[in-house]
C-alpha cells in the first residue's frame, strides 16, 4: 500500500530524482568505516544536526504546555514535569540537549579547524558555521530564562549586565533584550518570542546555506 501511494505521488511530482540528488553522493575515501576513528570524527556534524532536530521536536512539545507570563511560567513548567505524560523525559531531553548541542558543535568546529577544512574554497561555509554557533548560544541564553525561577532570573540579570558593558551600544542591547529598565513580564515574553520564532528562523536559514555549500563543495579532504 505504501509503495503504491509513493509511486502515485512520485508519478505526479517526480520526488525520486530530487531525493536521489540530495541523498546519493560519493563518500570520500578518508571517511571510511574501516577507519573507525576517522569515521567517528567526521560524524560530529551529523550528530550535531541530529541533536538540533531533537531540540526542535522536544521544544514543539514543550511549547504546547508552556505559558510565557510571569504568573504562570513556573507553574506551567512544573505541570509539564509532574503532570504531562512523558513530560519529565521530554523536558529532560530538551534541557540536556541544550548543553550537548553546544559540546558537539564545538567538537565539530575543532575537527574542521585542525583538518584545515575552513580553507579555500570553504571559507564562507566556515563563516556560516560560526554564525550557527552564535545562534545556538542565543538559544541557550534565551531558553534559560523561560522556567522563570530564581536561578534563571539572576543568570539573565547577569547576562543583561554583561551586554550593557559593550562599548557605545551596550545600553541599547540591554534595552532590546529585557524590554525596559528591569527584568519582568516584557523580558519573559521577549525571550520566548526570540527563542521560538526569531532564532529558529535564522537557524533554519543558516543550516540550509551550510548544507547547500557542503553539497556543492563536498567534504574536505584529510590533512
TIRO-2110 file (N, C-alpha, C; in Angstrom, 1 decimal):
// TIRO-2110
0.8, -1.2, 0.0, N, 1, A
0.0, 0.0, 0.0, CA, 1, A
0.9, 1.3, 0.0, C, 1, A
1.9, 1.2, 0.8, N, 2, A
2.8, 2.4, 0.9, CA, 2, A
3.6, 2.6, -0.4, C, 2, A
4.0, 1.5, -1.0, N, 3, A
4.7, 1.6, -2.3, CA, 3, A
3.8, 2.2, -3.4, C, 3, A
2.5, 1.7, -3.4, N, 4, A
1.6, 2.2, -4.4, CA, 4, A
1.3, 3.7, -4.2, C, 4, A
1.2, 4.1, -2.9, N, 5, A
1.0, 5.5, -2.6, CA, 5, A
2.2, 6.4, -3.0, C, 5, A
3.4, 5.8, -2.7, N, 6, A
4.6, 6.6, -3.1, CA, 6, A
4.7, 6.7, -4.6, C, 6, A
4.4, 5.6, -5.3, N, 7, A
4.5, 5.6, -6.8, CA, 7, A
3.5, 6.6, -7.4, C, 7, A
2.3, 6.6, -6.8, N, 8, A
1.3, 7.5, -7.3, CA, 8, A
1.8, 9.0, -7.1, C, 8, A
2.3, 9.3, -5.9, N, 9, A
2.9, 10.7, -5.7, CA, 9, A
4.1, 11.0, -6.6, C, 9, A
5.0, 10.0, -6.7, N, 10, A
6.2, 10.2, -7.5, CA, 10, A
5.9, 10.4, -8.9, C, 10, A
4.8, 9.7, -9.4, N, 11, A
4.5, 9.8, -10.8, CA, 11, A
4.0, 11.3, -11.1, C, 11, A
3.4, 11.9, -10.2, N, 12, A
2.9, 13.3, -10.4, CA, 12, A
3.9, 14.4, -10.0, C, 12, A
4.7, 14.1, -9.0, N, 13, A
5.6, 15.2, -8.5, CA, 13, A
7.1, 14.9, -8.9, C, 13, A
7.4, 13.7, -9.2, N, 14, A
8.8, 13.3, -9.5, CA, 14, A
9.8, 13.6, -8.4, C, 14, A
9.4, 13.0, -7.2, N, 15, A
10.2, 13.3, -6.0, CA, 15, A
11.5, 12.4, -5.9, C, 15, A
11.4, 11.2, -6.6, N, 16, A
12.6, 10.3, -6.5, CA, 16, A
13.9, 11.0, -7.1, C, 16, A
13.9, 11.6, -8.2, N, 17, A
15.1, 12.3, -8.7, CA, 17, A
15.6, 13.3, -7.7, C, 17, A
14.7, 14.1, -7.1, N, 18, A
15.1, 15.1, -6.1, CA, 18, A
15.7, 14.5, -4.9, C, 18, A
15.1, 13.4, -4.4, N, 19, A
15.6, 12.7, -3.2, CA, 19, A
17.0, 12.1, -3.5, C, 19, A
17.1, 11.5, -4.7, N, 20, A
18.4, 10.8, -5.0, CA, 20, A
19.5, 11.9, -5.2, C, 20, A
19.1, 13.0, -5.7, N, 21, A
20.1, 14.1, -5.9, CA, 21, A
20.7, 14.6, -4.6, C, 21, A
19.8, 14.6, -3.5, N, 22, A
20.2, 15.0, -2.2, CA, 22, A
20.9, 13.9, -1.5, C, 22, A
20.4, 12.7, -1.5, N, 23, A
21.0, 11.6, -0.7, CA, 23, A
22.1, 10.8, -1.3, C, 23, A
22.1, 10.6, -2.6, N, 24, A
23.1, 9.8, -3.3, CA, 24, A
24.3, 10.6, -3.7, C, 24, A
25.4, 10.5, -3.0, N, 25, A
26.6, 11.1, -3.4, CA, 25, A
27.8, 10.3, -2.8, C, 25, A
28.9, 10.3, -3.5, N, 26, A
30.1, 9.6, -3.0, CA, 26, A
30.6, 10.1, -1.7, C, 26, A
31.0, 9.1, -0.9, N, 27, A
31.6, 9.5, 0.4, CA, 27, A
33.1, 9.4, 0.2, C, 27, A
33.9, 10.5, 0.6, N, 28, A
35.3, 10.5, 0.3, CA, 28, A
36.0, 9.3, 1.0, C, 28, A
37.1, 8.9, 0.4, N, 29, A
37.8, 7.7, 0.8, CA, 29, A
38.3, 7.8, 2.3, C, 29, A
38.7, 9.0, 2.7, N, 30, A
39.2, 9.2, 4.1, CA, 30, A
38.1, 9.1, 5.1, C, 30, A
36.8, 9.2, 4.7, N, 31, A
35.7, 9.0, 5.7, CA, 31, A
35.3, 7.5, 5.5, C, 31, A
36.1, 6.6, 6.0, N, 32, A
35.9, 5.2, 5.7, CA, 32, A
35.6, 4.5, 7.0, C, 32, A
34.5, 3.7, 7.0, N, 33, A
34.1, 3.0, 8.2, CA, 33, A
35.2, 2.0, 8.7, C, 33, A
36.1, 1.6, 7.8, N, 34, A
37.1, 0.7, 8.2, CA, 34, A
38.1, 1.4, 9.2, C, 34, A
38.2, 2.7, 9.0, N, 35, A
39.0, 3.5, 10.0, CA, 35, A
38.0, 4.2, 10.9, C, 35, A
37.8, 3.5, 12.0, N, 36, A
36.7, 3.9, 12.9, CA, 36, A
36.9, 5.3, 13.5, C, 36, A
38.1, 5.6, 13.9, N, 37, A
38.4, 6.9, 14.5, CA, 37, A
38.1, 8.0, 13.5, C, 37, A
38.6, 7.8, 12.2, N, 38, A
38.3, 8.9, 11.2, CA, 38, A
36.9, 9.0, 10.9, C, 38, A
36.2, 7.9, 10.8, N, 39, A
34.7, 8.0, 10.5, CA, 39, A
34.0, 8.6, 11.7, C, 39, A
34.4, 8.3, 12.9, N, 40, A
33.7, 8.9, 14.1, CA, 40, A
33.9, 10.4, 14.1, C, 40, A
35.1, 10.9, 13.9, N, 41, A
35.4, 12.3, 13.9, CA, 41, A
34.6, 13.1, 12.9, C, 41, A
34.4, 12.5, 11.7, N, 42, A
33.7, 13.1, 10.7, CA, 42, A
32.2, 13.0, 10.9, C, 42, A
31.7, 12.4, 12.0, N, 43, A
30.3, 12.3, 12.3, CA, 43, A
29.8, 13.4, 13.2, C, 43, A
30.8, 14.2, 13.7, N, 44, A
30.4, 15.3, 14.7, CA, 44, A
29.3, 16.2, 14.1, C, 44, A
29.5, 16.6, 12.8, N, 45, A
28.5, 17.5, 12.2, CA, 45, A
27.1, 16.9, 12.1, C, 45, A
27.1, 15.6, 11.7, N, 46, A
25.8, 14.9, 11.6, CA, 46, A
25.1, 14.7, 13.0, C, 46, A
26.0, 14.4, 14.0, N, 47, A
25.4, 14.2, 15.4, CA, 47, A
24.9, 15.6, 15.9, C, 47, A
25.6, 16.7, 15.6, N, 48, A
25.1, 18.0, 16.0, CA, 48, A
23.7, 18.3, 15.3, C, 48, A
23.6, 18.0, 14.1, N, 49, A
22.3, 18.2, 13.4, CA, 49, A
21.2, 17.3, 14.0, C, 49, A
21.5, 16.0, 14.4, N, 50, A
20.6, 15.2, 15.0, CA, 50, A
20.1, 15.7, 16.3, C, 50, A
21.0, 16.3, 17.1, N, 51, A
20.6, 16.9, 18.4, CA, 51, A
19.7, 18.1, 18.1, C, 51, A
20.1, 18.9, 17.1, N, 52, A
19.3, 20.1, 16.8, CA, 52, A
17.8, 19.7, 16.4, C, 52, A
17.7, 18.6, 15.6, N, 53, A
16.3, 18.1, 15.3, CA, 53, A
15.6, 17.7, 16.6, C, 53, A
16.3, 17.0, 17.5, N, 54, A
15.7, 16.6, 18.7, CA, 54, A
15.2, 17.8, 19.5, C, 54, A
16.1, 18.8, 19.6, N, 55, A
15.7, 20.0, 20.3, CA, 55, A
14.5, 20.7, 19.7, C, 55, A
14.4, 20.7, 18.4, N, 56, A
13.2, 21.3, 17.7, CA, 56, A
11.9, 20.5, 18.1, C, 56, A
12.0, 19.2, 18.0, N, 57, A
10.8, 18.4, 18.2, CA, 57, A
10.4, 18.5, 19.7, C, 57, A
11.4, 18.3, 20.6, N, 58, A
11.0, 18.4, 22.0, CA, 58, A
10.5, 19.8, 22.4, C, 58, A
11.1, 20.9, 21.8, N, 59, A
10.7, 22.2, 22.0, CA, 59, A
9.2, 22.5, 21.5, C, 59, A
8.9, 21.9, 20.4, N, 60, A
7.5, 22.0, 19.9, CA, 60, A
6.5, 21.3, 20.9, C, 60, A
6.9, 20.2, 21.5, N, 61, A
6.1, 19.6, 22.5, CA, 61, A
5.9, 20.5, 23.7, C, 61, A
7.0, 21.0, 24.2, N, 62, A
7.0, 21.9, 25.4, CA, 62, A
6.2, 23.1, 25.2, C, 62, A
6.3, 23.7, 24.0, N, 63, A
5.5, 24.9, 23.7, CA, 63, A
4.0, 24.7, 23.8, C, 63, A
3.5, 23.5, 23.6, N, 64, A
2.1, 23.3, 23.7, CA, 64, A
1.6, 23.5, 25.1, C, 64, A
2.5, 23.4, 26.1, N, 65, A
2.0, 23.5, 27.5, CA, 65, A
2.6, 24.7, 28.2, C, 65, A
3.7, 25.3, 27.7, N, 66, A
4.3, 26.4, 28.4, CA, 66, A
3.5, 27.7, 28.2, C, 66, A
3.4, 28.5, 29.3, N, 67, A
2.7, 29.7, 29.3, CA, 67, A
3.7, 30.8, 29.6, C, 67, A
4.0, 31.7, 28.6, N, 68, A
5.1, 32.7, 28.7, CA, 68, A
4.6, 34.0, 29.5, C, 68, A
4.2, 33.9, 30.7, N, 69, A
3.9, 35.1, 31.5, CA, 69, A
4.4, 34.8, 32.9, C, 69, A
4.7, 35.9, 33.6, N, 70, A
5.4, 35.8, 34.9, CA, 70, A
4.6, 35.1, 36.0, C, 70, A
3.3, 35.0, 35.8, N, 71, A
2.5, 34.4, 36.8, CA, 71, A
2.4, 32.9, 36.6, C, 71, A
2.4, 32.4, 35.4, N, 72, A
2.1, 31.0, 35.1, CA, 72, A
3.3, 30.3, 34.5, C, 72, A
4.4, 31.0, 34.2, N, 73, A
5.5, 30.3, 33.5, CA, 73, A
6.1, 29.2, 34.4, C, 73, A
6.4, 29.5, 35.6, N, 74, A
7.0, 28.5, 36.5, CA, 74, A
6.0, 27.3, 36.8, C, 74, A
4.7, 27.7, 36.9, N, 75, A
3.7, 26.7, 37.2, CA, 75, A
3.5, 25.8, 36.0, C, 75, A
3.6, 26.3, 34.8, N, 76, A
3.5, 25.5, 33.6, CA, 76, A
4.6, 24.6, 33.4, C, 76, A
5.8, 25.0, 33.8, N, 77, A
7.0, 24.1, 33.8, CA, 77, A
6.8, 23.0, 34.8, C, 77, A
6.3, 23.3, 36.0, N, 78, A
6.0, 22.3, 37.0, CA, 78, A
5.0, 21.3, 36.5, C, 78, A
4.0, 21.8, 35.8, N, 79, A
2.9, 21.0, 35.2, CA, 79, A
3.4, 20.0, 34.2, C, 79, A
4.3, 20.5, 33.3, N, 80, A
4.9, 19.7, 32.3, CA, 80, A
5.7, 18.6, 33.0, C, 80, A
6.5, 18.9, 34.0, N, 81, A
7.4, 17.9, 34.7, CA, 81, A
6.6, 16.9, 35.4, C, 81, A
5.5, 17.3, 36.1, N, 82, A
4.9, 16.5, 37.1, CA, 82, A
3.6, 15.8, 36.6, C, 82, A
2.9, 16.5, 35.6, N, 83, A
1.6, 16.0, 35.3, CA, 83, A
1.5, 15.5, 33.8, C, 83, A
2.2, 16.1, 32.9, N, 84, A
2.0, 15.7, 31.5, CA, 84, A
2.7, 14.3, 31.3, C, 84, A
2.1, 13.5, 30.5, N, 85, A
2.6, 12.2, 30.1, CA, 85, A
4.0, 12.3, 29.4, C, 85, A
5.0, 11.7, 30.0, N, 86, A
6.4, 11.8, 29.5, CA, 86, A
6.9, 13.2, 29.5, C, 86, A
6.3, 14.1, 30.2, N, 87, A
6.7, 15.5, 30.2, CA, 87, A
8.1, 15.6, 30.8, C, 87, A
8.4, 14.9, 31.9, N, 88, A
9.7, 15.0, 32.5, CA, 88, A
10.8, 14.5, 31.6, C, 88, A
10.5, 13.5, 30.8, N, 89, A
11.5, 12.9, 29.9, CA, 89, A
11.8, 13.9, 28.8, C, 89, A
10.7, 14.4, 28.2, N, 90, A
10.9, 15.4, 27.1, CA, 90, A
11.6, 16.7, 27.6, C, 90, A
11.2, 17.1, 28.7, N, 91, A
11.9, 18.3, 29.3, CA, 91, A
13.3, 18.0, 29.6, C, 91, A
13.6, 16.9, 30.1, N, 92, A
15.0, 16.5, 30.3, CA, 92, A
15.8, 16.4, 29.0, C, 92, A
15.2, 15.8, 28.0, N, 93, A
15.9, 15.8, 26.7, CA, 93, A
16.2, 17.2, 26.2, C, 93, A
15.2, 18.1, 26.4, N, 94, A
15.5, 19.5, 25.9, CA, 94, A
16.5, 20.2, 26.7, C, 94, A
16.5, 19.9, 28.1, N, 95, A
17.4, 20.6, 29.0, CA, 95, A
18.8, 20.1, 28.7, C, 95, A
19.0, 18.8, 28.7, N, 96, A
20.4, 18.3, 28.5, CA, 96, A
20.8, 18.5, 27.0, C, 96, A
19.9, 18.4, 26.1, N, 97, A
20.2, 18.6, 24.7, CA, 97, A
20.8, 20.0, 24.4, C, 97, A
20.3, 21.0, 25.2, N, 98, A
20.8, 22.4, 25.0, CA, 98, A
22.3, 22.4, 25.3, C, 98, A
22.8, 21.7, 26.3, N, 99, A
24.2, 21.7, 26.6, CA, 99, A
25.0, 20.8, 25.6, C, 99, A
24.4, 19.6, 25.3, N, 100, A
25.0, 18.7, 24.4, CA, 100, A
25.3, 19.2, 23.0, C, 100, A
24.3, 20.0, 22.5, N, 101, A
24.4, 20.5, 21.1, CA, 101, A
25.6, 21.5, 21.1, C, 101, A
25.9, 22.3, 22.1, N, 102, A
27.0, 23.2, 22.1, CA, 102, A
28.3, 22.4, 22.2, C, 102, A
28.3, 21.3, 23.0, N, 103, A
29.5, 20.5, 23.1, CA, 103, A
29.8, 19.9, 21.7, C, 103, A
28.8, 19.3, 21.1, N, 104, A
29.0, 18.6, 19.8, CA, 104, A
29.4, 19.6, 18.7, C, 104, A
28.8, 20.8, 18.7, N, 105, A
29.2, 21.8, 17.7, CA, 105, A
30.6, 22.3, 17.9, C, 105, A
31.0, 22.4, 19.2, N, 106, A
32.4, 22.8, 19.5, CA, 106, A
33.4, 21.7, 19.0, C, 106, A
33.1, 20.4, 19.2, N, 107, A
33.9, 19.4, 18.7, CA, 107, A
34.0, 19.4, 17.2, C, 107, A
32.8, 19.6, 16.6, N, 108, A
32.8, 19.7, 15.1, CA, 108, A
33.6, 20.8, 14.6, C, 108, A
33.6, 22.0, 15.2, N, 109, A
34.4, 23.1, 14.8, CA, 109, A
35.9, 22.8, 15.0, C, 109, A
36.2, 22.1, 16.1, N, 110, A
37.6, 21.7, 16.3, CA, 110, A
38.1, 20.8, 15.2, C, 110, A
37.3, 19.9, 14.8, N, 111, A
37.6, 19.0, 13.7, CA, 111, A
37.9, 19.7, 12.4, C, 111, A
37.0, 20.7, 12.1, N, 112, A
37.1, 21.5, 10.9, CA, 112, A
38.4, 22.3, 11.0, C, 112, A
38.7, 22.9, 12.1, N, 113, A
39.9, 23.7, 12.3, CA, 113, A
41.2, 22.9, 12.1, C, 113, A
41.3, 21.8, 12.8, N, 114, A
42.5, 21.0, 12.9, CA, 114, A
42.7, 20.2, 11.6, C, 114, A
41.7, 20.0, 10.8, N, 115, A
41.9, 19.3, 9.5, CA, 115, A
42.0, 20.4, 8.4, C, 115, A
41.9, 21.7, 8.7, N, 116, A
42.1, 22.7, 7.7, CA, 116, A
40.9, 22.8, 6.7, C, 116, A
39.7, 22.3, 7.2, N, 117, A
38.6, 22.3, 6.3, CA, 117, A
38.0, 23.7, 6.1, C, 117, A
38.5, 24.7, 6.8, N, 118, A
38.0, 26.0, 6.7, CA, 118, A
38.6, 26.8, 5.6, C, 118, A
39.7, 26.2, 5.0, N, 119, A
40.4, 26.9, 3.9, CA, 119, A
39.7, 26.9, 2.6, C, 119, A
40.3, 27.6, 1.6, N, 120, A
39.7, 27.8, 0.3, CA, 120, A
39.4, 26.4, -0.3, C, 120, A
38.2, 26.2, -0.9, N, 121, A
37.2, 27.2, -1.2, CA, 121, A
36.0, 27.2, -0.2, C, 121, A
36.3, 26.9, 1.1, N, 122, A
35.2, 26.7, 2.1, CA, 122, A
35.2, 27.8, 3.1, C, 122, A
35.8, 28.9, 2.9, N, 123, A
35.8, 30.0, 3.9, CA, 123, A
34.4, 30.4, 4.3, C, 123, A
33.5, 30.6, 3.2, N, 124, A
32.2, 31.1, 3.5, CA, 124, A
31.4, 30.1, 4.4, C, 124, A
31.6, 28.8, 4.2, N, 125, A
31.0, 27.8, 4.9, CA, 125, A
31.4, 27.8, 6.4, C, 125, A
32.7, 28.1, 6.6, N, 126, A
33.2, 28.3, 8.0, CA, 126, A
32.5, 29.5, 8.6, C, 126, A
32.4, 30.6, 7.9, N, 127, A
31.7, 31.8, 8.5, CA, 127, A
30.2, 31.4, 8.8, C, 127, A
29.5, 30.7, 8.0, N, 128, A
28.2, 30.3, 8.2, CA, 128, A
28.1, 29.4, 9.5, C, 128, A
29.1, 28.5, 9.6, N, 129, A
29.2, 27.6, 10.8, CA, 129, A
29.3, 28.4, 12.1, C, 129, A
30.2, 29.4, 12.0, N, 130, A
30.4, 30.3, 13.2, CA, 130, A
29.1, 31.0, 13.6, C, 130, A
28.4, 31.5, 12.6, N, 131, A
27.1, 32.1, 12.8, CA, 131, A
26.1, 31.2, 13.4, C, 131, A
26.1, 29.9, 12.9, N, 132, A
25.2, 28.9, 13.5, CA, 132, A
25.5, 28.7, 15.0, C, 132, A
26.8, 28.7, 15.3, N, 133, A
27.3, 28.5, 16.7, CA, 133, A
26.7, 29.7, 17.6, C, 133, A
26.8, 30.9, 17.1, N, 134, A
26.3, 32.0, 17.8, CA, 134, A
24.8, 31.9, 18.0, C, 134, A
24.1, 31.5, 17.0, N, 135, A
22.6, 31.3, 17.1, CA, 135, A
22.3, 30.3, 18.2, C, 135, A
23.0, 29.2, 18.2, N, 136, A
22.8, 28.1, 19.2, CA, 136, A
23.1, 28.7, 20.6, C, 136, A
24.1, 29.5, 20.7, N, 137, A
24.4, 30.1, 22.0, CA, 137, A
23.2, 31.0, 22.4, C, 137, A
22.6, 31.7, 21.4, N, 138, A
21.5, 32.5, 21.7, CA, 138, A
20.3, 31.7, 22.2, C, 138, A
20.1, 30.5, 21.6, N, 139, A
19.1, 29.6, 22.1, CA, 139, A
19.3, 29.3, 23.6, C, 139, A
20.5, 29.0, 23.9, N, 140, A
20.8, 28.6, 25.3, CA, 140, A
20.5, 29.8, 26.3, C, 140, A
20.9, 31.0, 25.8, N, 141, A
20.7, 32.2, 26.7, CA, 141, A
19.2, 32.5, 26.9, C, 141, A
18.5, 32.5, 25.8, N, 142, A
17.1, 32.9, 25.8, CA, 142, A
16.2, 31.8, 26.5, C, 142, A
16.6, 30.5, 26.3, N, 143, A
15.8, 29.5, 26.9, CA, 143, A
16.0, 29.3, 28.4, C, 143, A
17.2, 29.8, 28.9, N, 144, A
17.5, 29.7, 30.3, CA, 144, A
16.5, 30.4, 31.2, C, 144, A
16.0, 31.5, 30.7, N, 145, A
15.1, 32.3, 31.5, CA, 145, A
13.7, 31.7, 31.6, C, 145, A
13.3, 30.9, 30.6, N, 146, A
11.9, 30.5, 30.4, CA, 146, A
11.3, 29.8, 31.7, C, 146, A
12.0, 29.0, 32.4, N, 147, A
11.4, 28.4, 33.6, CA, 147, A
11.0, 29.5, 34.7, C, 147, A
11.6, 30.7, 34.6, N, 148, A
11.2, 31.8, 35.5, CA, 148, A
11.4, 31.4, 37.0, C, 148, A
12.5, 30.8, 37.3, N, 149, A
12.8, 30.6, 38.7, CA, 149, A
14.0, 31.5, 39.1, C, 149, A
14.4, 31.4, 40.4, N, 150, A
15.4, 32.3, 40.9, CA, 150, A
16.7, 32.2, 40.1, C, 150, A
17.2, 31.0, 39.8, N, 151, A
18.4, 30.7, 39.0, CA, 151, A
18.3, 31.4, 37.6, C, 151, A
17.2, 31.2, 37.0, N, 152, A
17.0, 31.7, 35.6, CA, 152, A
17.0, 33.2, 35.6, C, 152, A
16.3, 33.8, 36.6, N, 153, A
16.1, 35.2, 36.7, CA, 153, A
17.5, 35.9, 36.9, C, 153, A
18.3, 35.5, 37.9, N, 154, A
19.5, 36.1, 38.2, CA, 154, A
20.6, 35.9, 37.2, C, 154, A
20.6, 34.7, 36.5, N, 155, A
21.5, 34.4, 35.4, CA, 155, A
21.2, 35.4, 34.3, C, 155, A
20.0, 35.6, 34.0, N, 156, A
19.6, 36.5, 32.9, CA, 156, A
20.0, 38.0, 33.3, C, 156, A
19.8, 38.3, 34.6, N, 157, A
20.2, 39.7, 35.0, CA, 157, A
21.7, 39.9, 34.8, C, 157, A
22.5, 38.9, 35.1, N, 158, A
24.0, 39.0, 34.9, CA, 158, A
24.3, 39.1, 33.4, C, 158, A
23.6, 38.3, 32.6, N, 159, A
23.8, 38.4, 31.2, CA, 159, A
23.4, 39.7, 30.6, C, 159, A
22.4, 40.3, 31.1, N, 160, A
22.0, 41.7, 30.7, CA, 160, A
23.0, 42.7, 31.0, C, 160, A
23.6, 42.5, 32.2, N, 161, A
24.7, 43.5, 32.7, CA, 161, A
25.9, 43.3, 31.8, C, 161, A
26.2, 42.1, 31.4, N, 162, A
27.4, 41.9, 30.5, CA, 162, A
27.1, 42.5, 29.2, C, 162, A
25.9, 42.4, 28.6, N, 163, A
25.5, 43.0, 27.4, CA, 163, A
25.6, 44.5, 27.5, C, 163, A
25.3, 45.1, 28.6, N, 164, A
25.3, 46.5, 28.8, CA, 164, A
26.7, 47.1, 28.8, C, 164, A
27.7, 46.2, 29.1, N, 165, A
29.1, 46.6, 29.2, CA, 165, A
29.8, 46.8, 27.8, C, 165, A
29.1, 46.4, 26.8, N, 166, A
29.6, 46.6, 25.4, CA, 166, A
29.8, 48.1, 25.1, C, 166, A
30.9, 48.5, 24.7, N, 167, A
31.1, 50.0, 24.4, CA, 167, A
30.1, 50.6, 23.5, C, 167, A
29.6, 51.8, 23.8, N, 168, A
28.8, 52.6, 22.9, CA, 168, A
27.3, 52.1, 22.8, C, 168, A
27.2, 50.8, 22.4, N, 169, A
25.8, 50.3, 22.1, CA, 169, A
25.3, 49.4, 23.2, C, 169, A
26.0, 49.2, 24.3, N, 170, A
25.6, 48.2, 25.3, CA, 170, A
24.3, 48.6, 25.9, C, 170, A
24.0, 49.9, 26.2, N, 171, A
22.7, 50.3, 26.8, CA, 171, A
21.6, 49.9, 25.9, C, 171, A
21.8, 50.0, 24.6, N, 172, A
20.7, 49.7, 23.6, CA, 172, A
20.5, 48.2, 23.5, C, 172, A
21.6, 47.4, 23.6, N, 173, A
21.4, 46.0, 23.5, CA, 173, A
20.7, 45.5, 24.8, C, 173, A
21.0, 46.0, 25.9, N, 174, A
20.3, 45.6, 27.1, CA, 174, A
18.8, 46.0, 27.0, C, 174, A
18.5, 47.2, 26.5, N, 175, A
17.1, 47.6, 26.4, CA, 175, A
16.3, 46.6, 25.4, C, 175, A
17.0, 46.3, 24.3, N, 176, A
16.3, 45.4, 23.4, CA, 176, A
16.1, 44.0, 24.0, C, 176, A
17.0, 43.5, 24.8, N, 177, A
16.9, 42.2, 25.4, CA, 177, A
15.8, 42.1, 26.5, C, 177, A
15.8, 43.1, 27.4, N, 178, A
14.9, 43.0, 28.5, CA, 178, A
13.7, 43.8, 28.4, C, 178, A
13.6, 44.6, 27.4, N, 179, A
12.4, 45.4, 27.1, CA, 179, A
12.1, 46.5, 28.1, C, 179, A
13.1, 47.0, 28.8, N, 180, A
12.9, 48.1, 29.7, CA, 180, A
14.1, 48.2, 30.6, C, 180, A
13.8, 48.8, 31.8, N, 181, A
14.9, 49.0, 32.8, CA, 181, A
15.1, 47.8, 33.7, C, 181, A
14.1, 47.0, 33.9, N, 182, A
14.3, 45.9, 34.8, CA, 182, A
13.7, 44.6, 34.2, C, 182, A
14.1, 43.5, 34.7, N, 183, A
13.6, 42.2, 34.2, CA, 183, A
12.1, 42.0, 34.7, C, 183, A
11.2, 41.7, 33.7, N, 184, A
9.8, 41.5, 34.1, CA, 184, A
9.1, 40.8, 33.0, C, 184, A
7.8, 41.1, 32.9, N, 185, A
6.9, 40.4, 32.0, CA, 185, A
7.3, 40.6, 30.6, C, 185, A
7.8, 41.8, 30.2, N, 186, A
8.2, 42.1, 28.8, CA, 186, A
9.5, 41.3, 28.5, C, 186, A
10.4, 41.1, 29.5, N, 187, A
11.6, 40.3, 29.3, CA, 187, A
11.2, 38.9, 28.9, C, 187, A
10.3, 38.3, 29.7, N, 188, A
10.0, 36.9, 29.5, CA, 188, A
9.3, 36.7, 28.2, C, 188, A
8.3, 37.5, 27.8, N, 189, A
7.7, 37.3, 26.5, CA, 189, A
8.6, 37.6, 25.4, C, 189, A
9.5, 38.5, 25.6, N, 190, A
10.5, 38.9, 24.5, CA, 190, A
11.5, 37.7, 24.3, C, 190, A
12.0, 37.1, 25.4, N, 191, A
12.9, 36.0, 25.3, CA, 191, A
12.2, 34.8, 24.7, C, 191, A
10.9, 34.6, 25.0, N, 192, A
10.1, 33.5, 24.5, CA, 192, A
10.0, 33.7, 23.0, C, 192, A
9.6, 34.9, 22.5, N, 193, A
9.5, 35.1, 21.1, CA, 193, A
10.8, 34.9, 20.3, C, 193, A
11.9, 35.4, 20.9, N, 194, A
13.2, 35.2, 20.3, CA, 194, A
13.5, 33.8, 20.2, C, 194, A
13.2, 33.0, 21.3, N, 195, A
13.6, 31.6, 21.4, CA, 195, A
12.8, 30.7, 20.4, C, 195, A
11.5, 31.0, 20.2, N, 196, A
10.7, 30.1, 19.4, CA, 196, A
10.4, 30.6, 18.0, C, 196, A
10.7, 31.9, 17.7, N, 197, A
10.4, 32.5, 16.4, CA, 197, A
11.6, 33.0, 15.6, C, 197, A
12.3, 33.9, 16.2, N, 198, A
13.4, 34.6, 15.5, CA, 198, A
14.6, 33.7, 15.3, C, 198, A
15.1, 33.1, 16.4, N, 199, A
16.3, 32.2, 16.4, CA, 199, A
16.0, 31.0, 15.5, C, 199, A
14.9, 30.3, 15.6, N, 200, A
14.7, 29.1, 14.7, CA, 200, A
14.7, 29.5, 13.2, C, 200, A
14.1, 30.7, 12.9, N, 201, A
14.1, 31.1, 11.5, CA, 201, A
15.5, 31.4, 11.0, C, 201, A
16.3, 32.0, 11.9, N, 202, A
17.7, 32.2, 11.5, CA, 202, A
18.5, 30.9, 11.4, C, 202, A
18.3, 30.0, 12.3, N, 203, A
19.0, 28.7, 12.3, CA, 203, A
18.6, 27.9, 11.1, C, 203, A
17.4, 27.8, 10.7, N, 204, A
17.0, 27.0, 9.6, CA, 204, A
17.6, 27.6, 8.3, C, 204, A
17.6, 29.0, 8.2, N, 205, A
18.2, 29.6, 7.0, CA, 205, A
19.7, 29.3, 6.9, C, 205, A
20.4, 29.4, 8.0, N, 206, A
21.8, 29.2, 8.0, CA, 206, A
22.2, 27.7, 7.8, C, 206, A
21.4, 26.8, 8.4, N, 207, A
21.6, 25.4, 8.1, CA, 207, A
21.4, 25.1, 6.6, C, 207, A
20.3, 25.7, 6.0, N, 208, A
20.1, 25.5, 4.6, CA, 208, A
21.4, 25.9, 3.8, C, 208, A
21.9, 27.1, 4.1, N, 209, A
23.1, 27.5, 3.4, CA, 209, A
24.3, 26.6, 3.6, C, 209, A
24.4, 26.1, 4.9, N, 210, A
25.5, 25.2, 5.3, CA, 210, A
25.4, 23.9, 4.5, C, 210, A
24.3, 23.4, 4.4, N, 211, A
24.1, 22.1, 3.6, CA, 211, A
24.3, 22.3, 2.1, C, 211, A
23.8, 23.4, 1.6, N, 212, A
24.0, 23.6, 0.2, CA, 212, A
25.4, 23.7, -0.2, C, 212, A
26.2, 24.5, 0.6, N, 213, A
27.6, 24.6, 0.4, CA, 213, A
28.4, 23.3, 0.5, C, 213, A
28.0, 22.5, 1.5, N, 214, A
28.6, 21.2, 1.7, CA, 214, A
28.3, 20.3, 0.5, C, 214, A
27.1, 20.4, 0.0, N, 215, A
26.7, 19.5, -1.2, CA, 215, A
27.5, 20.0, -2.4, C, 215, A
27.7, 21.3, -2.5, N, 216, A
28.3, 21.8, -3.7, CA, 216, A
29.8, 21.6, -3.7, C, 216, A
30.4, 21.8, -2.5, N, 217, A
31.9, 21.8, -2.4, CA, 217, A
32.4, 20.4, -2.0, C, 217, A
31.5, 19.6, -1.4, N, 218, A
32.0, 18.3, -0.9, CA, 218, A
32.6, 18.4, 0.5, C, 218, A
32.9, 17.2, 1.0, N, 219, A
33.5, 17.1, 2.3, CA, 219, A
35.0, 17.3, 2.1, C, 219, A
35.6, 18.1, 3.0, N, 220, A
37.1, 18.4, 2.8, CA, 220, A
37.9, 17.1, 3.0, C, 220, A
39.1, 17.2, 2.3, N, 221, A
40.0, 16.0, 2.4, CA, 221, A
40.7, 15.9, 3.7, C, 221, A
41.5, 14.9, 3.9, N, 222, A
42.3, 14.7, 5.1, CA, 222, A
43.4, 15.7, 5.2, C, 222, A
44.2, 15.7, 6.3, N, 223, A
45.3, 16.5, 6.5, CA, 223, A
46.3, 16.3, 5.4, C, 223, A
END
